[in-house]
Amino acid sequence: MVSNAKTFTGCRAPSVLSWLIKVNIMRNPEEKQVILVVDDAPENVELLNLILEHDYTVKAALSGEKALEIAFDLENQPDLILLDVMMPGMDGYEVCRQLKISDHTRKIPVIFVTALTELTDERRGFEAGSVDYITKPIVAATLRARVKTHLALYDQNRYLEEKVRERTNELAHTQDVTIIGFATLAEFRNQETGAHIMRTQQYVRILAQYLGGHPKYAAALNRENIDLLYKSAPLHDIGKIAVPDRILLKPGELTPNEFEEMKRHVVYGRDAILRAERALGDVKSSFLNIAKEIAYTHHEKWDGSGYPEGLAGEAIPLSGRLMALADVYDALVSQRVYKNAYSHEEAVKLIISQSGRQFDPDLIDAFVELEQVFRNISDEIRDPENQQFIRI
């Protein structure tokens, strides 16, 4: 057993400690788990190293500030931290609190190793976020057992989190593939491909990213929402699956009655996604909600002359306004059954002329800044030659 004093009788600060501090040991070829020992007394650090070095790689810090520096090295983080309480400057409780408020370090198990034996001290340790509290004098076998137990729990938690992450990624990938598959059905009528889907996805994303840098849109267009917009965009014309071929594939101008039927595709798309939402019951899906907005409102116009509801201005969801501009640009520069392709310059001029009429003026300002990026996307994601085209 070891004295609970800060200095251990008969112990010197030998070269082992200097080596620990100077080299800040990295994982060795055997990939031993890494223990960070934090104590301002070199003798205590050396003792803990002697107890643990056979089974673990030991790093050392003689202050709370140094401990945080080591813990926040994301490439070489410790697997567990043994932390003293009484240290000059930042004490152990504060070090633990700092570790637990950061997403980068909060999961690292912390065990207090201290001479403070009062129950109130122990309670403060657990309140700060530690997983265990060991008081001096230290029993080597007890220390090894507790370290081993908490490392095993930490490894198990990391393994389970990794499995959940893998499963989540797998499900997300499956969802993305399914979305593209269903969306392409709307574009695949009579040999159509999904190039329009891929291009409009990219247009929506770059517009959203640009606007997200403006204070007015920063909250609505954060990284998560931009990702949802990108994934939802392919479903904007899913309702065209229900439009008869005689209308969808008709060359030339539609009759008034045919155009009314064509406009119904936004309702068909909304209703299809709405049924998917209802199938989830009480589970709410941000993705489906945005997809529904896009499908239903991407033909609304800023001045209220669009369809299906004649919404105007900011009453039109931002998702629908973004999709509208992306969809129209792609329609203009692409060949269709009823028209030849416009040049990029012609399309840009026409879209800018519709600022405050068909399109949100803020989106037009963004489009002017990004029009060359639009052109590059259009050039890179081309429709196949000899393709038969539909009406979009």
C-alpha positions as CSV (number, residue, x, y, z in Angstrom):
1,M,0.0,0.0,0.0
2,V,1.1,3.5,-0.7
3,S,1.0,6.6,1.6
4,N,-1.6,9.2,0.8
5,A,0.9,12.0,1.0
6,K,1.8,13.9,-2.2
7,T,5.4,12.7,-1.9
8,F,6.1,9.0,-1.5
9,T,8.9,8.1,1.0
10,G,11.9,6.6,-0.7
11,C,10.7,7.5,-4.3
12,R,12.8,9.7,-6.6
13,A,11.8,11.4,-9.8
14,P,13.9,9.0,-12.1
15,S,14.5,9.0,-15.8
16,V,11.4,7.0,-16.4
17,L,9.2,10.0,-15.5
18,S,11.3,12.3,-17.7
19,W,10.8,9.9,-20.5
20,L,7.1,9.8,-20.0
21,I,6.7,13.6,-19.9
22,K,9.1,14.4,-22.7
23,V,8.1,11.7,-25.3
24,N,4.4,11.7,-24.4
25,I,4.3,8.1,-25.3
26,M,2.4,7.0,-28.5
27,R,0.7,3.6,-29.0
28,N,3.3,0.9,-29.4
29,P,3.1,-1.8,-32.1
30,E,1.0,-4.1,-29.8
31,E,-1.6,-1.3,-29.7
32,K,-1.9,-1.3,-26.0
33,Q,-4.7,0.8,-24.6
34,V,-3.6,4.2,-23.4
35,I,-3.9,5.6,-19.9
36,L,-3.4,9.3,-19.2
37,V,-2.1,9.9,-15.6
38,V,-2.7,13.4,-14.4
39,D,-1.0,14.5,-11.2
40,D,1.2,17.4,-10.3
41,A,3.5,15.2,-8.1
42,P,6.1,13.3,-10.3
43,E,6.4,10.6,-7.7
44,N,2.7,9.8,-8.0
45,V,2.9,9.7,-11.7
46,E,5.8,7.3,-11.6
47,L,4.1,5.0,-9.2
48,L,0.9,4.7,-11.3
49,N,3.1,4.1,-14.3
50,L,4.9,1.2,-12.5
51,I,1.5,-0.4,-11.6
52,L,0.1,-0.1,-15.1
53,E,3.0,-0.1,-17.6
54,H,3.0,-3.9,-18.1
55,D,-0.5,-3.9,-19.6
56,Y,-1.0,-0.4,-20.9
57,T,0.8,2.5,-22.5
58,V,1.0,5.3,-20.0
59,K,1.0,9.0,-20.9
60,A,1.6,11.7,-18.2
61,A,0.5,15.2,-17.5
62,L,1.7,17.3,-14.5
63,S,-1.1,19.8,-14.7
64,G,-4.8,20.1,-15.7
65,E,-4.0,22.3,-18.6
66,K,-1.6,19.8,-20.0
67,A,-4.1,17.0,-19.5
68,L,-6.7,18.8,-21.6
69,E,-4.1,19.4,-24.3
70,I,-3.3,15.7,-24.5
71,A,-7.0,14.6,-24.3
72,F,-8.0,17.0,-27.2
73,D,-5.3,15.5,-29.5
74,L,-7.9,13.7,-31.6
75,E,-5.4,11.6,-33.3
76,N,-3.9,10.1,-30.1
77,Q,-6.6,10.3,-27.4
78,P,-6.3,8.3,-24.2
79,D,-8.7,5.4,-23.6
80,L,-9.0,6.3,-19.9
81,I,-7.8,9.1,-17.6
82,L,-6.6,8.7,-14.0
83,L,-7.0,12.2,-12.5
84,D,-5.8,13.8,-9.3
85,V,-8.0,16.4,-7.6
86,M,-5.6,18.7,-5.7
87,M,-3.5,20.4,-8.3
88,P,-2.4,24.0,-8.6
89,G,-4.2,26.1,-11.2
90,M,-7.0,24.0,-12.6
91,D,-8.0,21.3,-10.2
92,G,-9.2,17.8,-11.1
93,Y,-12.9,18.6,-10.8
94,E,-12.6,21.4,-13.3
95,V,-10.5,19.3,-15.7
96,C,-13.2,16.6,-15.6
97,R,-16.0,19.1,-16.2
98,Q,-14.1,20.5,-19.2
99,L,-13.7,17.0,-20.6
100,K,-17.4,16.2,-20.2
101,I,-18.7,19.3,-21.9
102,S,-16.9,18.6,-25.2
103,D,-18.2,16.1,-27.7
104,H,-14.6,15.2,-28.5
105,T,-13.7,14.0,-25.0
106,R,-16.9,13.5,-23.0
107,K,-17.0,9.7,-23.5
108,I,-13.4,9.1,-22.2
109,P,-13.8,7.5,-18.8
110,V,-12.3,9.4,-15.9
111,I,-11.3,7.9,-12.6
112,F,-10.3,10.2,-9.8
113,V,-7.3,9.0,-7.8
114,T,-7.0,11.3,-4.8
115,A,-6.1,11.6,-1.1
116,L,-9.5,13.3,-0.5
117,T,-11.6,10.7,1.4
118,E,-14.7,12.6,2.4
119,L,-18.1,11.5,1.0
120,T,-18.7,15.1,-0.2
121,D,-15.4,15.0,-2.2
122,E,-16.5,11.7,-3.8
123,R,-19.9,13.1,-4.6
124,R,-18.3,16.1,-6.3
125,G,-16.2,13.7,-8.4
126,F,-19.2,11.8,-9.7
127,E,-21.1,15.1,-10.3
128,A,-18.2,16.3,-12.4
129,G,-18.6,13.3,-14.6
130,S,-16.2,10.6,-13.4
131,V,-17.0,6.9,-13.6
132,D,-15.1,5.9,-10.4
133,Y,-13.4,7.4,-7.4
134,I,-10.3,5.8,-5.8
135,T,-8.8,7.1,-2.6
136,K,-5.2,6.7,-1.4
137,P,-3.4,4.7,-0.2
138,I,-3.6,2.9,-3.5
139,V,-3.9,-0.9,-3.7
140,A,-2.3,-1.9,-6.9
141,A,-4.6,-4.9,-7.5
142,T,-7.7,-2.7,-7.0
143,L,-6.5,0.0,-9.3
144,R,-5.7,-2.6,-12.1
145,A,-9.1,-4.2,-11.6
146,R,-11.1,-1.0,-11.8
147,V,-9.1,0.3,-14.8
148,K,-9.6,-3.0,-16.6
149,T,-13.4,-3.0,-15.9
150,H,-13.9,0.6,-17.1
151,L,-11.8,0.1,-20.2
152,A,-13.8,-3.0,-21.0
153,L,-17.0,-1.0,-20.6
154,Y,-15.6,1.8,-22.7
155,D,-14.6,-0.6,-25.5
156,Q,-18.0,-2.3,-25.4
157,N,-19.7,1.1,-25.7
158,R,-17.5,2.1,-28.6
159,Y,-18.1,-1.2,-30.3
160,L,-21.9,-0.8,-29.9
161,E,-21.7,2.8,-31.1
162,E,-19.7,1.7,-34.2
163,K,-22.3,-1.0,-35.0
164,V,-25.1,1.5,-34.6
165,R,-23.2,4.0,-36.8
166,E,-22.6,1.3,-39.5
167,R,-26.3,0.3,-39.4
168,T,-27.4,3.9,-39.6
169,N,-25.1,4.6,-42.5
170,E,-26.4,1.4,-44.2
171,L,-30.0,2.5,-43.7
172,A,-29.2,6.1,-44.9
173,H,-27.5,4.7,-48.0
174,T,-30.5,2.4,-48.7
175,Q,-32.8,5.3,-48.3
176,D,-30.8,7.4,-50.7
177,V,-30.7,4.7,-53.3
178,T,-34.5,4.0,-52.9
179,I,-35.2,7.7,-53.2
180,I,-33.2,8.0,-56.4
181,G,-34.8,4.8,-57.7
182,F,-38.4,6.0,-57.2
183,A,-37.6,9.5,-58.4
184,T,-36.0,8.2,-61.6
185,L,-39.3,6.4,-62.4
186,A,-40.8,9.8,-63.0
187,E,-37.9,10.6,-65.4
188,F,-37.6,7.2,-66.9
189,R,-40.8,7.3,-68.9
190,N,-40.1,6.3,-72.5
191,Q,-36.3,5.8,-72.0
192,E,-35.7,9.0,-69.9
193,T,-32.7,9.0,-67.5
194,G,-32.1,10.5,-64.1
195,A,-29.6,13.2,-65.3
196,H,-32.2,15.9,-64.6
197,I,-32.5,14.6,-61.0
198,M,-28.8,14.7,-60.4
199,R,-28.3,18.2,-61.9
200,T,-31.2,19.8,-59.9
201,Q,-29.9,18.2,-56.7
202,Q,-26.6,19.9,-57.3
203,Y,-28.2,23.3,-58.1
204,V,-30.4,23.2,-55.0
205,R,-27.4,22.4,-52.8
206,I,-25.1,25.1,-54.1
207,L,-27.9,27.7,-53.8
208,A,-28.7,26.6,-50.3
209,Q,-25.0,26.6,-49.3
210,Y,-24.6,30.1,-50.6
211,L,-27.7,31.5,-49.0
212,G,-26.8,29.7,-45.7
213,G,-23.9,32.2,-45.3
214,H,-26.4,35.1,-45.1
215,P,-27.8,35.9,-41.6
216,K,-31.3,35.9,-42.9
217,Y,-31.1,32.2,-43.9
218,A,-28.4,30.8,-41.6
219,A,-30.8,29.1,-39.3
220,A,-33.1,27.6,-42.0
221,L,-30.1,26.6,-44.2
222,N,-27.8,24.9,-41.7
223,R,-25.8,21.8,-42.7
224,E,-28.5,19.3,-41.6
225,N,-31.3,21.1,-43.5
226,I,-29.1,21.5,-46.7
227,D,-28.5,17.7,-46.6
228,L,-32.3,17.1,-46.3
229,L,-32.9,19.5,-49.2
230,Y,-30.3,17.7,-51.3
231,K,-31.8,14.3,-50.5
232,S,-35.4,15.5,-51.0
233,A,-34.9,17.3,-54.3
234,P,-35.1,14.1,-56.5
235,L,-38.7,13.7,-55.4
236,H,-39.9,17.0,-56.8
237,D,-41.6,15.4,-59.9
238,I,-42.5,12.0,-58.4
239,G,-46.2,12.9,-59.1
240,K,-45.5,12.7,-62.9
241,I,-45.8,8.9,-62.6
242,A,-49.5,9.5,-62.5
243,V,-49.7,11.8,-65.6
244,P,-50.9,10.0,-68.7
245,D,-48.3,9.4,-71.5
246,R,-50.4,11.2,-74.1
247,I,-49.8,14.4,-72.0
248,L,-46.3,13.8,-70.6
249,L,-44.8,12.8,-73.9
250,K,-46.8,15.1,-76.2
251,P,-44.7,17.2,-78.5
252,G,-45.8,20.8,-78.9
253,E,-48.2,22.8,-76.8
254,L,-50.7,21.3,-74.4
255,T,-54.4,22.2,-74.6
256,P,-55.9,24.0,-71.6
257,N,-57.4,20.8,-70.3
258,E,-54.2,18.9,-70.8
259,F,-52.2,21.6,-69.0
260,E,-54.7,21.4,-66.1
261,E,-54.1,17.6,-65.9
262,M,-50.3,18.2,-66.1
263,K,-50.5,20.6,-63.2
264,R,-52.0,17.8,-61.1
265,H,-48.6,16.2,-60.8
266,V,-47.8,18.4,-57.8
267,V,-50.9,17.1,-56.0
268,Y,-50.1,13.5,-56.9
269,G,-46.6,13.9,-55.6
270,R,-47.7,15.5,-52.4
271,D,-50.3,12.9,-51.8
272,A,-47.9,10.0,-52.4
273,I,-45.4,11.4,-49.8
274,L,-48.3,12.2,-47.5
275,R,-49.2,8.5,-47.5
276,A,-45.7,7.6,-46.7
277,E,-45.8,10.0,-43.7
278,R,-49.0,8.4,-42.5
279,A,-47.5,5.0,-42.7
280,L,-44.9,6.1,-40.2
281,G,-47.6,6.8,-37.6
282,D,-46.3,9.0,-34.8
283,V,-42.8,9.0,-36.2
284,K,-42.0,12.4,-37.7
285,S,-39.7,12.6,-40.7
286,S,-38.0,16.0,-41.5
287,F,-37.0,14.4,-44.8
288,L,-40.5,13.5,-45.9
289,N,-41.8,16.9,-44.7
290,I,-39.3,18.8,-46.9
291,A,-39.9,16.3,-49.8
292,K,-43.6,17.0,-49.6
293,E,-43.0,20.8,-49.6
294,I,-40.8,20.5,-52.7
295,A,-43.2,18.3,-54.6
296,Y,-46.2,20.5,-53.9
297,T,-44.8,24.0,-54.1
298,H,-42.0,24.0,-56.7
299,H,-44.3,25.5,-59.3
300,E,-45.5,28.4,-57.1
301,K,-44.3,31.8,-58.2
302,W,-43.1,34.8,-56.2
303,D,-45.8,37.1,-57.5
304,G,-48.6,34.6,-56.7
305,S,-49.3,33.5,-60.3
306,G,-48.1,29.9,-59.9
307,Y,-49.9,26.7,-58.9
308,P,-51.4,24.8,-57.2
309,E,-52.4,27.4,-54.6
310,G,-51.2,30.7,-56.0
311,L,-48.9,31.3,-53.0
312,A,-46.8,34.5,-53.1
313,G,-43.6,35.7,-51.6
314,E,-42.3,34.1,-48.4
315,A,-45.6,32.2,-48.1
316,I,-44.0,29.8,-50.5
317,P,-41.7,27.4,-48.5
318,L,-38.0,28.1,-49.0
319,S,-37.5,24.5,-50.2
320,G,-40.1,25.1,-53.0
321,R,-38.5,28.4,-54.0
322,L,-35.1,26.8,-54.3
323,M,-36.4,23.9,-56.3
324,A,-38.3,26.2,-58.6
325,L,-35.2,28.1,-59.7
326,A,-33.1,24.9,-60.1
327,D,-35.9,23.1,-62.1
328,V,-36.5,26.0,-64.5
329,Y,-32.8,26.5,-65.2
330,D,-32.4,22.9,-66.0
331,A,-35.5,22.9,-68.2
332,L,-34.3,25.9,-70.1
333,V,-30.8,24.5,-70.9
334,S,-32.1,21.0,-71.7
335,Q,-33.8,19.7,-74.8
336,R,-37.4,18.6,-74.3
337,V,-40.2,17.1,-76.5
338,Y,-41.7,20.6,-76.9
339,K,-38.6,22.7,-77.4
340,N,-34.9,22.9,-78.1
341,A,-32.3,23.7,-75.5
342,Y,-31.6,27.4,-74.6
343,S,-27.9,28.4,-74.3
344,H,-26.6,29.1,-70.8
345,E,-26.5,32.8,-71.5
346,E,-30.1,32.9,-72.7
347,A,-31.3,30.9,-69.7
348,V,-29.5,33.2,-67.3
349,K,-30.9,36.3,-68.9
350,L,-34.5,34.9,-68.8
351,I,-34.2,33.8,-65.2
352,I,-32.8,37.2,-64.1
353,S,-35.7,38.9,-65.9
354,Q,-38.1,37.0,-63.6
355,S,-36.7,38.3,-60.3
356,G,-39.6,39.4,-58.2
357,R,-42.1,37.8,-60.6
358,Q,-41.5,34.1,-60.9
359,F,-38.5,33.9,-58.5
360,D,-37.5,35.1,-55.0
361,P,-35.1,38.1,-55.6
362,D,-32.7,36.8,-52.9
363,L,-32.4,33.6,-54.9
364,I,-31.8,35.5,-58.1
365,D,-28.9,37.4,-56.4
366,A,-27.4,34.1,-55.3
367,F,-28.0,32.7,-58.8
368,V,-26.1,35.6,-60.4
369,E,-23.1,34.8,-58.2
370,L,-23.3,31.1,-59.0
371,E,-24.3,31.0,-62.6
372,Q,-21.0,29.8,-63.8
373,V,-21.2,26.9,-61.3
374,F,-24.7,26.1,-62.7
375,R,-23.1,26.0,-66.1
376,N,-20.3,23.7,-65.0
377,I,-22.8,21.2,-63.5
378,S,-24.9,21.3,-66.6
379,D,-21.9,20.5,-68.7
380,E,-20.6,17.7,-66.4
381,I,-23.9,15.9,-66.0
382,R,-25.1,15.5,-69.5
383,D,-28.2,13.8,-71.0
384,P,-27.2,10.7,-73.1
385,E,-27.2,11.1,-76.8
386,N,-30.2,9.8,-78.8
387,Q,-32.3,10.2,-75.6
388,Q,-36.1,10.6,-75.9
389,F,-37.3,13.5,-73.8
390,I,-40.3,14.2,-71.7
391,R,-42.0,17.3,-70.5
392,I,-40.7,18.9,-67.2
